[in-house]
Amino acid sequence: MGEECCKGNCCESGKECCNDRCCEEEKSMGVMIMKHANEAWEELMKEKMKMAYEKAIGDKMNKTAQVGVEACIKYWGNKMNEKGAWTEFEEKLRKAMM
């Protein structure tokens, strides 16, 4: 494996190689594991944040979600076409979020 094979570095490894297979094999394990580790960290952090939100303001979020769902059901059932219904929704939402 000399300069006649390839002139640049292979992937992120810094090694020189003659074919793509060399790069793919090194990249497939190390890079794949790091990618999965980063994704797992992100997923775990999201789960931890969900639990923290639930503990801190879960009841308030439940009320807010209920108001939003009720409004959506009315909206798609064509019951919120008038301005008054929308104003009522916004007032309920404001109260639920306080």
C-alpha positions, 0 to 999 in steps of 0.5 A: 500500500503505497502512494500508487494506491491512494493519495488521501486519508481514509474516512476519519481514521487518518489511515491510507487505503486502496479501496472503499472496503477498507474505509467502510469496515473501519467506519461501520463499527466505530462511527456506527457505535458513536452515532448510536451512543449519541442517539441514545444519549439524546433519547434518554435526555428527552425521557428525563426531561419528560419525567421532569416536566411531568413532576413539575407541571404535569397537572397543568399540562394535562389541563392545557392538553384537555382544553386543546383537544376539546377545541380541536374536536369542536373545530373539526366538528365545525362547532367553532366557526364563530368568533365567540367560540374561538374567544371562549377557547382562548380564555379556557386555554389562558386559565388552564395555563395559569 
